[in-house]
Amino acid sequence: MERSRVHPHGVHEEPVAQQRVLLQDRARALRRSVVWAKPYTFRAPPTPGQNSLQRIIVFGDMGKAERDGSNEFANYQPGSLNTTDRLIEDLDNYDIVFHIGDMPYANGYLSQWDQFTAQVAPISAKKPYMVASGNHERDWPNTGGFFDVKDSGGECGVPAETMYYYPAENRANFWYKVDYGMFRFCVGDSEHDWREGTPQYKFIEECLSTVDRKHQPWLIFTAHRVLGYSSNSWYADQGSFEEPEGRESLQKLWQRYRVDIAYFGHVHNYERTCPLYQSQCVNADKTHYSGTMNGTIFVVAGGGGSHLSSYTTAIPKWSIFRDHDYGFTKLTAFNHSSLLFEYMKSSDGKVYDSFTIHRDYRDVLSCVHDSCFPTTLAS
């Protein structure tokens, strides 16, 4: 199906209903013959707790681009094609993708969604393509969001919710959990209120607290805006390293339930912290972590393709690695006690930052600082 035209002012204007069908063999269609589509294959996901090799791609803020530069509404995602190409080339070496917000930067133009979905189709046709809500998907004044800005161009999250399937849990608000083998992902929606006492806060605590760490040892939190830590210059200009009120409520949950990695986008670069507890590094090592778990590693993976963001000149003590370039990250769980994290540049697909975690599930459940599990699902 092809729309006869796309209104130049986007989805918040009167929609165009006229459609026509394009068929390569009209005569066969009129004879009611079968017209075959291209065959696609997929792999069923591992069951929760399944002990097998599991590989996950995570990035944000990719956008889209035409290879000849044509039909561009907003041509500010120069790294988009490199990221897409690397992921297409490497299709056999990962199992699922998490695109954590700011997908096409369509800003109300449906043609840009068409362009984006066509660009990532070789990936999303074969791998689960999980998405999170970003400011360019959701934000519009007086629509119930947390930020009263016009970044979505009037989309209010509707195209994102329509284009991609995700668990129906709190569908209208775009927060949900994913159990994928040895992983649990708690996907937050940074465009709705996450503070203590809100429905989203209650969901996040339920998601983090109900996982059985004996069978799903790798607990990941993700949201679009930086609710954790980033040395991005615009945060520093505001006297902070996060969104306003970003981690004030959620940090106690990450610490209490021993989140391994907290992922964010929104800032268009890459940054990784040391394991942090109460904003302090709790491990001097930079590449290997083992034994009792006592801190969460925070990762900004917003260099998927949109114009790059600058850092502060001074590097905070908690910032282990920064890269002002386009790239994506990969998590590889070899078993219940061994995890590999890698950051790759989109330009060449090579690994530029990595670390490993080796531990027994009992290391997660040990008492540390002011956090101790009186009872656990694993017990």
Order of alpha helices (4+ residues) and beta strands (2+ residues): beta-beta-alpha-beta-alpha-beta-alpha-beta-alpha-alpha-beta-beta-alpha-beta-alpha-alpha-beta-beta-beta-beta-beta-beta-beta-beta-beta-beta-alpha
